[in-house]
Amino acid sequence: MEIKEAEISKDTTELSLQSVEKVLDKNTILIIASAPSFPYGTIDPIEDLAVLAYAHGIFLHVDACLGGFLIPFVRNGWVREEETAGFWPKGVSSISCDPHKYGYTPKGCSVLLWRNTQLRHFQYSYLTDWSGGVYATPTICGSRPGFPAVAAWATLRFYGKNKYKALADEIVSVTRLIAEELPLAIPELYVIGRVDLSVVAFAVCDKCFPLNIFDIADEMKNIPQRHWHLNILQNPAAVHLAVTGANLNFAKRYFIADLRQAVNLALAKQQIGSSDTAAFYGASAQAPIELLDEFAALFLDASYDLAI
C-alpha cells in the first residue's frame, strides 16, 4: 500500500483540501484527517473532507485520539459546527478516540468507532476451520485483559457529562488565552497555526536566531515546583503545551511568566543549543532518515533487553 502525504496550510496548519484533491487517484482507498492534529492542535476541515471522500466512494478516518473527549463537550462558539468530527457527515467511516487523554482514564483502553456494523467486520480476526475449534476475536491482538475497559468505564461514570463539559470549556478558554498572550509577552516566540482546542505550539522567531527552542524547553523543566515538560516537535523545530485537567490551574496562573523566565535563561547561556534536547535534535536534523530509523530500533531493543 502506498502512502501519499498531503500538505498542510502554512497559516492555519490544517490539512489542505486542495492538496488532498491533488494526491487522490483511482487507486485511493482512504483519507485520514485529524481532530485535532497532535503537533499543532488544529482541527482539519472534516466536513469538506467527508464530502470529498463520499464523492469518490472512499473511506475517511478521523483521528480524534486527542480531541475525542473535548469536541463533544465544548459549548457552542468554541468549535465550529463542521468541526464536531462526528458521523453526521456521511463521508466519515471511522473515528478513533483515546479515553486516557481527556477522558482521564488509565492507559490501555482506546476506542475505534465504525459508522456501521459492516465496516466493523473488517477489524475482526477469525478462523472457523481450525482444528482447535472456532476462533474469533475482535482484533488481531487475541486475548486481552479486561481491567483497562472496566477502569475506563468507572472513570467515565465518575466524571459524567457535566464534569467533562466544565473541564472542556475551561481548558479551551485557558489554551486560547495563552495563545493570545504568548506573542505579546514573549516577542521572541510565535504561535504556530490556528489554536482550536487544548494545544499551543510555538517556535522561535527567525529574527531571534540563534535562540534555540529546545534550550527553552529544557529550562522549563527546571522551573521550581512546576517543572514543565513540553512536547518536542520537529520540521520545524518547535514545542507545544497541552493544557489538561492536571495542569489547568498552573497553566492559567504561571505558564506565560515561567516561559518568559525560561527564554531569559536560554538567552543568557554562553553556548546556545548546548542543552541535551537541543544537542540531540540538532544532530538528528543532519542525519539521514535511515540512520534515525536504525537508532530508533536500537533504542527499542534496549527497552526489551534483560540481563539474566
N, C-alpha and C positions, 0 to 999 in steps of 0.2 A: 504494500500500500504506500503510495506516495503522499507525503505531507507538503502542502503548499501554504506558505505563510503570507497572510495579507498584512498590509501596512496599517499603522495607527495614525490618527491625526496628530500632528506635532503640537497643535494648540490645545486640544481637549484630551488627548491620549485615548480617545475611544476608537474602537475598530472602524476603519474607513469603509463605508458601504461601497464606494466606487472601487476601492481596491479589491474587495471581496468579489464584486461582479467581474473584475478583470481576470481573476485566477480561476473562476468557475469554468468548467468544460463539461462535455457529455459524460465523462467518467467520474465526476464529483459525486460523492455519496453522502457527505456530512459537512456541515458548518458548525464550528464551535465558537461560542461567544461567552463573555464574562459578565457577571452581575454581582459585584464589580470585579475588575482585574486586581490581582494580588499586588503588583508593584505600585500602582498609582491610585487604586481605589475608584476607578472610573467605570460607570455602567455603559456597556455597549448599546447601540440602538437596536434593542431586542425586537421591537415591533416591525421595523423595516427589514431586519434580517429574517424574521418569520415570514413576511410576505415574499421575500426573495426565495427562501427555501421551499415554500409551498408552491410557488410558481414553477420551480424547477423539479418538483417531485422528489426532494431530498430531505434528509433529516437535519434538524437543528438542535444541538445540545447546548443548554445554558449552564455554565459553571457558576453556580450560586453558592459555592462552598463557603465563601467569605460573607456574602450578604444574605444568605438564606434565612437567617433569624433576625435580620434588620429590616429588609424591604417590606415584608408583610405587616410590620408593626409600626412603621413611621406614619405620622399623621399626614393628611393631605397638605401639600405645599413643600414638603421636604424632597420628595421624589416625584418626578413627572409620571403621569398615569401610565404612559407607554413603557416605563421602566420597572413595572411591577414584576416582570420576569415570571409570570405565572403561565398557565396553559391556555389562557383565553386567546392569545394569538394562535390561530390554528396551525401555524407552521412549526411551533415548538413541539419537539417529540420527546425530549427528556430533560430533567433538571437534577443536578447534584447539589447536595447541601451537607454541611458539617455541623452537627449539633454541638460539638465540643468547642466551637468558636464562640459565637454569640448566643448559643443556647446554653453555654456554661456547663455542659455535661462532661463526664470523664471521657478521655480519648478511647478510641476503639470501636466507636459506632458512627458510621456515616450513612447517608441516605441517597439512594438513586431512585428518582421518581420517573415513571413512564407515563406517557399520555394514555395508553390503553393496555389491556392485558396481552394483546397480540404482540406488541413491541417488547413487553417484559419477558416473553418466552425466549427471546434471543439471549438472555443472560443465563438461562438455565443450563445445567450440565447434567446429562443423564445417560445411563447405559442400561437398556432394558433387556438385553440378551446375555448379560454377564452370568457366568456360572455361579457367582456368589449371590445371585438374586437381583432383583430390580434395584438399580441405584439411581437416585435422583437428588440433586442438591441445587439450591437457588443460584449458586455461583460456582466457579471453578475451585474455590478455596476448600471445599469439603467441610469437615467438622469444625465448628467454631464455638467458643464459649458463649453462654447466654447472658452472663452478668453485665457486659457493657450495655446491651439493649435494655436490661432491667434498670440499670443505673441511669441511663438516659431518660427512660420513661418516668422514673421517680423525680428526676430533676425538672423535667418539663411540668409535671404536676405541681411541684413545689413552687416554681416561679409563676406559672399561669399567664394568661394573655395580658392582664393588666400590668404586671411587673415587666414583662417583655416590652410592652408599649412604652412604659415610662422610661426604661433604660434606653430604648432605641431613640426616642426623641431627644434625651439629654446627650447621648453620645454623638448624634448627628449635629446637634447645636454646638457642642464644645469643639468638635472637629472643624466645623466651618468658622468658628470664632478664631481658632488657632491659625487656620489658613489665611484669614484676613489680617491678623495681627503680625504674622511672621515677617513678611517683607517690609513692613513699616518699622518694626523694632530691630530687625536684623537685615539691613540692606545688602549685606554680603551674600545673602542666600535668596533663592527664588523658589516658588512653589511650582511643581511640575503638574501640568494638566488641570483638569476640572475635578474638584473635590465633591464627590457625590454622597458619600456615606461616612465612613469611620477612619479613613486613611488619608494622611497628609504626607506626600512625598516632596522632598526638596533637595536642591543641589547648590553648589557654589556658582555665583555669577562669573561669567568669563572675565570681567574686569578685575576680579579679586584673585585671579591666578597669581601665585601657586598655592593659595589656601586649599587645604585638602579636606574633603567632606568626611573621609574616613578617620582622619585625626580628630575631627569634631565628634564623630560617633564614639570614639574611644574615650574622649574627655567626658562625654555624657555618662559613661559607665561609672566614672569616679565621683560624680556629684553625690555628696553625702546624703544619706537617708533614702534617696530616691533611686540612684543607680540605674539610669535609663538605659535600656537595651533596645536600640533602634535596628530595624531590619536593613540589612545591606542590599543595595541594588547596584546593577552594573549596566553598561551600554545604554545610557550614560551613567557615570559614577554618581550615585545618589544614595539617600537613605529615606526610610519612611517611619512615621509614628502611626501605630494603630491604636486608636482610643477604644478602650474596653471598659466594662463594668469594674474591672480590677484597678485600673489606673485613672479612672474618670476624674476623681476629685483632685489628684495630684496634677493631672494634665491641665485642668482648668485653672488651677491656682499658681502652678510653678513652671510649666513647661517652657514658656517663652523666656522667662528670666533665666532659667537654667541653661537654655540653648544659647542665650546671649553670653553667658559666662563661659560656656564651652568654646564658643567661637573666639572669644578673647584669649583664652588659654592656648588654643591652637595657633592663633596669630603670634603669640609670644614664643612659640617653640623655636629653638635655634635651628633645627633641621626639619623643614616641612616634609610631611609624608613619611615620618620615621616611626609612627605607631605600628603595632603588629598588623592591624587590619589594613592600613594603608600600604604597608610593605607587601602583604600577600596579594592584594588586588592590583597593586602596581605591577608586580611580577606577572600575574596571570593575564593581564591585559596584553603583554608582549608574547605570551606563549601560544603556540598553535593549539587548536581545539583538540587534536588527537592526544597531545600531551596532557591536557587538562582532564580528558576522559580517563586516561591511564592513572592519573593522580587520584581522581575520584574513586576508581576501582580499588586502588591500594588503600585508601582511607577506609572504605567499606570492609576490605579484607581484614584490616587491623581491628575493626569493630567485632569481627567474628572470631579472631584468633584467641585461643585459650591455652595457656601454659599448663601442661599436665606433668 
